[in-house]
Amino acid sequence: MTIKKAGDLLVPLEEYPIVDCSATVLDAVIRLDEARRKTGVGRQPYQAVLVADKEGKIVGKLGQLALLKALDPRSRIADDQDALARAGVSDNIMETAFGHARSFQVGLSEMCAGTSALPVQSVMDPFGERIDIGTPIHEVIHQMLERRNLSFLVTKDGRPVGLIRLSDLCDEVMRQMRQAGTNQIGED
């Protein structure tokens, strides 16, 4: 029995949609949409765009949750609240200011229009977690559960080579479960 490793399930960086960190959220959405339309049969569609710095180093990703968080003014307000608290602004002043800000809430179309012009770097999730290409799949599962990540940057000799995604991992788990079930039926 061969033990599958992270490298067996990764999506190579060359195949993944990537935008420069100076791109807008709209640029990233367009790139993601293009990549999703080109997804081959039997592959999970892309759910994120990777973000590269000026030297081409992968520094983060704009996934579905980060995109929704960028749309939600309450998420931005929470980030602002943390910064203001560190600066020593009182809770009463913050609550008054944020109460006024909440009264100006707009509809989805307006939120999308405003968010689309933001720099992708300001709303992306930075890549801090990495998995080595030789990591056994059972350890990748453990890391995803423990760290609550939907994907990991996969490295070889410390250099990024691809991404392992929850969707591909689950596809492999289901494939192996079906195979195990078929083997059990054949043994009966």
C-alpha positions as CSV (number, residue, x, y, z in Angstrom):
1,M,0.0,0.0,0.0
2,T,1.4,3.4,-1.0
3,I,0.9,6.3,1.2
4,K,-0.3,9.4,-0.6
5,K,1.4,12.7,0.0
6,A,0.6,16.3,-0.4
7,G,2.4,16.4,-3.7
8,D,0.0,13.7,-5.1
9,L,-3.0,16.0,-4.7
10,L,-1.6,19.5,-5.2
11,V,-2.6,21.9,-8.0
12,P,0.7,23.2,-9.5
13,L,1.3,27.0,-9.2
14,E,1.5,27.3,-13.0
15,E,-2.1,26.1,-13.2
16,Y,-3.5,28.3,-10.5
17,P,-5.0,31.8,-11.1
18,I,-2.5,34.4,-9.8
19,V,-2.7,38.2,-9.7
20,D,-0.2,40.8,-8.7
21,C,-0.6,42.4,-5.2
22,S,-1.3,45.7,-6.9
23,A,-4.4,44.3,-8.7
24,T,-7.8,45.3,-7.6
25,V,-10.4,42.9,-6.1
26,L,-12.2,43.2,-9.5
27,D,-9.1,42.1,-11.3
28,A,-8.9,39.1,-9.0
29,V,-12.6,38.3,-9.5
30,I,-12.2,38.5,-13.3
31,R,-9.1,36.2,-13.2
32,L,-10.9,33.7,-11.0
33,D,-13.9,33.7,-13.3
34,E,-11.6,33.0,-16.3
35,A,-9.8,30.2,-14.5
36,R,-13.1,28.6,-13.3
37,R,-14.4,28.5,-16.9
38,K,-11.3,26.7,-18.0
39,T,-11.4,24.1,-15.2
40,G,-11.1,20.6,-16.7
41,V,-13.6,17.8,-16.4
42,G,-13.2,15.9,-13.1
43,R,-11.4,18.8,-11.4
44,Q,-12.8,21.0,-8.7
45,P,-13.3,24.6,-9.8
46,Y,-11.0,27.2,-8.3
47,Q,-12.3,29.0,-5.3
48,A,-9.5,31.5,-4.8
49,V,-6.9,33.6,-6.6
50,L,-3.3,33.6,-5.4
51,V,-1.6,36.9,-4.8
52,A,2.0,37.5,-5.8
53,D,4.3,40.3,-4.7
54,K,6.5,42.3,-7.2
55,E,9.1,39.6,-7.2
56,G,6.5,36.9,-8.0
57,K,6.6,35.4,-4.5
58,I,3.1,34.0,-3.4
59,V,2.1,36.1,-0.4
60,G,-1.6,35.4,0.0
61,K,-4.9,34.4,-1.5
62,L,-8.2,35.9,-2.1
63,G,-10.7,33.2,-1.3
64,Q,-14.4,33.1,-0.9
65,L,-14.4,34.0,2.8
66,A,-11.9,36.8,2.3
67,L,-14.1,38.2,-0.5
68,L,-17.2,38.2,1.6
69,K,-15.4,39.7,4.5
70,A,-14.2,42.5,2.3
71,L,-17.9,43.2,1.4
72,D,-19.1,43.2,4.9
73,P,-18.7,46.6,6.5
74,R,-19.0,45.1,10.0
75,S,-15.8,43.1,9.4
76,R,-14.0,46.2,8.4
77,I,-15.5,48.0,11.4
78,A,-14.2,45.2,13.8
79,D,-10.7,45.7,12.3
80,D,-11.0,49.4,12.7
81,Q,-12.2,49.0,16.3
82,D,-9.1,46.9,17.2
83,A,-6.8,49.6,15.8
84,L,-8.6,52.4,17.6
85,A,-8.6,50.5,20.9
86,R,-4.8,50.1,20.6
87,A,-4.6,53.9,19.9
88,G,-6.4,54.5,23.2
89,V,-9.8,55.7,21.8
90,S,-12.6,55.1,24.4
91,D,-15.3,52.5,23.9
92,N,-18.0,55.2,24.1
93,I,-16.5,57.3,21.3
94,M,-16.0,54.2,19.1
95,E,-19.6,53.0,19.7
96,T,-21.0,56.4,18.8
97,A,-18.8,56.6,15.6
98,F,-19.5,53.1,14.5
99,G,-23.2,53.5,15.2
100,H,-23.3,56.4,12.8
101,A,-21.3,54.4,10.2
102,R,-23.8,51.5,10.5
103,S,-26.7,53.8,9.8
104,F,-25.2,54.4,6.3
105,Q,-25.4,50.7,5.3
106,V,-26.0,50.2,1.6
107,G,-27.3,47.3,-0.6
108,L,-25.2,44.5,-2.1
109,S,-24.7,46.3,-5.5
110,E,-23.2,49.3,-3.8
111,M,-21.1,47.1,-1.5
112,C,-19.8,45.2,-4.6
113,A,-19.0,48.4,-6.4
114,G,-17.1,49.8,-3.5
115,T,-15.2,46.6,-2.8
116,S,-14.2,45.9,-6.4
117,A,-11.9,48.9,-6.5
118,L,-10.0,47.9,-3.3
119,P,-6.4,46.7,-3.7
120,V,-6.5,42.9,-3.4
121,Q,-3.5,43.1,-1.0
122,S,-5.7,44.9,1.5
123,V,-8.3,42.1,1.7
124,M,-6.4,38.9,0.9
125,D,-5.5,36.3,3.5
126,P,-1.7,36.1,3.9
127,F,-0.1,32.7,3.5
128,G,1.6,31.8,6.7
129,E,0.9,28.1,6.7
130,R,2.8,25.9,4.4
131,I,3.0,22.1,3.9
132,D,6.0,20.2,2.6
133,I,5.4,18.2,-0.6
134,G,6.3,15.0,1.2
135,T,3.8,15.4,4.0
136,P,1.5,12.3,4.2
137,I,-2.2,13.0,3.4
138,H,-3.3,11.9,6.9
139,E,-1.1,14.7,8.3
140,V,-2.5,17.2,5.8
141,I,-6.0,16.3,7.0
142,H,-4.9,16.8,10.6
143,Q,-3.3,20.2,9.8
144,M,-6.4,21.4,7.9
145,L,-8.6,20.5,10.8
146,E,-6.3,21.9,13.5
147,R,-5.6,25.1,11.7
148,R,-9.0,25.5,10.1
149,N,-7.6,26.2,6.7
150,L,-9.2,25.4,3.4
151,S,-5.9,25.2,1.6
152,F,-2.2,25.1,2.1
153,L,0.7,26.4,0.0
154,V,2.8,23.3,-0.7
155,T,6.6,23.7,-0.8
156,K,9.5,21.7,-2.0
157,D,12.9,22.5,-0.6
158,G,11.2,25.6,0.9
159,R,9.9,26.9,-2.4
160,P,6.2,27.0,-3.2
161,V,5.2,24.5,-5.9
162,G,1.4,24.4,-5.6
163,L,-1.6,24.4,-3.5
164,I,-3.5,21.6,-1.7
165,R,-7.2,22.3,-1.4
166,L,-9.8,20.9,0.9
167,S,-12.0,20.1,-2.1
168,D,-9.3,17.9,-3.7
169,L,-8.5,16.3,-0.4
170,C,-12.2,15.4,0.1
171,D,-12.4,14.1,-3.4
172,E,-9.5,11.7,-2.6
173,V,-11.1,10.6,0.7
174,M,-14.4,9.9,-1.0
175,R,-12.6,8.0,-3.8
176,Q,-10.7,5.8,-1.3
177,M,-13.9,5.2,0.7
178,R,-15.7,4.0,-2.4
179,Q,-12.7,1.8,-3.2
180,A,-12.7,0.4,0.3
181,G,-16.4,-0.3,0.1
182,T,-16.0,-2.0,-3.2
183,N,-13.2,-4.2,-1.8
184,Q,-15.4,-5.1,1.2
185,I,-18.3,-6.1,-1.1
186,G,-16.0,-8.2,-3.2
187,E,-14.7,-10.0,-0.1
188,D,-18.2,-10.9,1.1
